[in-house]
Amino acid sequence: MLDDLFAKLFPQSSPVPSGPVEYIVAGLGNPGTEYQTTRHNAGYLALDLLAEKHNVKVSRIRFQSLCGECVIHGKKVLLLKPTTYMNLSGRAVQEALAFHKVPIQRLIVLCDDINLDPGRLRIRRSGSDGGQKGLQNIIYLTGNDDFPRVRIGIGGKPYPDMDMKDWVIGRLSPDEMKEIAPALENAVTAVELLVQDKINDAMNLFNKAPQPPQDSDSSRRPE
């Protein structure tokens, strides 16, 4: 009983797995408590959920980021939260890719998307940045757009004359948090499918209408 209480009060992260890093998952956002629950930090929020599910602390300072390592479906994965601010996310990602010698095709980026309604998810194998500044910097510095990305809908600005920067760094309201919560949970499942090389399954599940959160271990197949 005392052991259970101690475990709840002082949770331990999983031991660092051995072997080389096979995948890097980068959740994009801005560091600091003032940005903690802003729309632009949807990538951070999704990465935090992924880390929580796999019992790992993303707290080690390296690669201009907060990092943690875990095993997802037998693959050693580096979880990365760049602390460079959104527009310079590529610096952290490029440094981590080079150090671990991970091919860019095994980089998975989690980020917000103003062109998607809250609660929607869109997964792409590769392609343009779509105006997302973090993706833009990653593509610019690596010289390559051939990596999957999981885009989390935060919705567009409600007023035409509103500055876009003010919108994306605005805090999510409680109602907005409820709206995007399914997308954050589904982003976790999408990552788990991507590290199994099941990107088609992930796209079939999540690129259409909003879906309730899925479990990547489920026997349910995409229709």
N, C-alpha and C positions, 0 to 999 in steps of 0.2 A: 504493500500500500504506500509506504514512504517512497519506494523506488518510483512508483507511478507518479506521485506528486512531484518528485524531483524532476522527472522527465518532462512534465508539463511546464514547470517553472523555468527549467534550463534545457530547452531542446537542443539536441546535438545534430549537427549536419552529418551527412553520410561521409565516410572516409574517402579521401581523394583516390579515384580509380587509377590503376596502373596502365601503362601503354600509351601510345601516341594519341593525340587528339585527332579525331576523324571528322568531326563537324564543328563549326562555329555558329552559334545562334546569337545574333546581335539584336537587342531590343533598343530602339532609338528613342531619345528623349533629351531633356535638359536636366542637369544636376541641380540639387538644392531644394530645400523644403518649399520655397516659394513656387516651384514648378511641379510639385509632387503629384497633384491631381488635375493637371491641366490637360486639355485635349491633345496637345502635341506630345504628351507623354504616354500615349496609348501603348507604344512599343515597350516602354519600361514596365507598364502595368501587366502586360501579357507575359513578359519575361519573369516578373516576380511570381506570377501564378505558376509558371512552368517550374521555377526553382522550388517553390513551396511543395508542389506535387512530388518532386523528385528529391526532396529533403536535402537541399543544398543551399548554403549561404553564398550570396553573390556579394562578397565584401572584400575580397583580396584586391589590392590596388596594383594593377599592371596594365600595360598597353594603353595608357591614358584612359583607363576604364576601371569599373568594378567587375570582378570576375569570380566565377565559381565553376567547378567541374563536376560532372555526373555521368552516369551511364544510362542511355535511353535505348531500349531494345538492343542491348549488347554493343552499342556504339559509344565510345567515349566522346563527350560533347563539352565544349567550352561555352559557357554562358557569359555574355559580354554586355555590359551597359556602359557605352562610351560616356565619358565625363567632359568631353570636348565642347559641349553644346551642339545642338542639332546640326548646324550648318557645316561643322567640321568633323562629322562622324567618321568620314573616310580615313582620317588620320589613325584613329584607334583600330578600325577594322583592318586597314592595310598592314599595320604593325603586327597584329595578332596573326593574320594569314601568313605573313612572311616568317615569323618566328616558328610557327608550328608546321610550316610547309603544307598547309591545307589548300587544295585546289579551290579556286573561287566557286566552282560548281557546288561545293559543299559548305558554302556560306548560306545561311538562312537569315533574312532580315525581317524583323517585326516592326511595323511603323503605322502611323495614322494615315488616313486618307480623307480629305475634305470632300471628295467626289462621291463618297459612299454614305448612305444613310446610316445613322447610329444603329449598331447591332448587325450590320452587314460585314461580310468578310470577302476578300478577293485574293486569290492566290495566283501568282504568275511564275512561270519558269525563268523568265528573263525579260528584257525589254527596257523601255525608257523609264525615267524617273517620275513621269507624270506630274511634275511640279513639286514633288516632295524633296525638300532641301537636303535632308540627310542622305536619301538615296542618290540624289544628284552628286553629292560630294564623294560618296563611295565609288560611283561609276567614274567620276572624273579622275580620282587619284589611283584607282586600280586599272583604269583604261579598259574596263570590261563590264558588261551588263549581264553576263551569262550566269546569274545566280538567282535562286528562287526567293521570292519575297511574299510575305503575308501582310496584306494591307487591311487595316482595321478602320471601319467607317466611323467618322466623328461628325459627319454632316457639314454642310457649307454654312457660311455666315448668313445670319437671318436678314441683314439689311445690306442693300447694294453699296451704300456709301461707308460701310464699316471697314476699317483697316483689317486686312487678312491676318497680320501679325497679332493684333489685339484679339482676334477670334481664336486663333490656335493656342495662344498662351493663356487664354481665359480658363478659369477653373470649371470643371465639370460639376453641374448641379446634381443633387441627389437623384432627380428623375433621369438625367442623362447617364449617370452611373448605372442605373438600372437598365437603361436601354443598351448600353455597350457591354454590359456584363456577359451576355451570351457570346458575343464576338470574341471577348478576351478568353473565355473558356474554350471556345472552338479553335482559337489560335493555338492553344496548347496542344490540342489534339492534332491540328494540322502539322505542327512541328514533329510530333511523334510519328506521323505518317511519312513525312518527308525524309526523316533519318532512316526509314525503312525502304526508301526509294519508291514510295507509293504516291507520287505527286498527282497522278491521274485520279486516284481515289479521293485525295484531298480536294482537288478542284471540283470533282463531281459532287462531293458532299456539300461544299460551302460556297461555290461561286454563283449559285442560283439565288433562290429566295432565302431569307433568314431561317435558320434551323435551330432546334433546341440543342444544347451542348451534347456532343458525342463522346464516346469513349473509344480510343484507338484500339483497345483490346476486344471490342465488341465484335460479334460475328455478323452484324449487319453489314451488308454490302451496298454500294451505291446503286441506285436504280437507273 
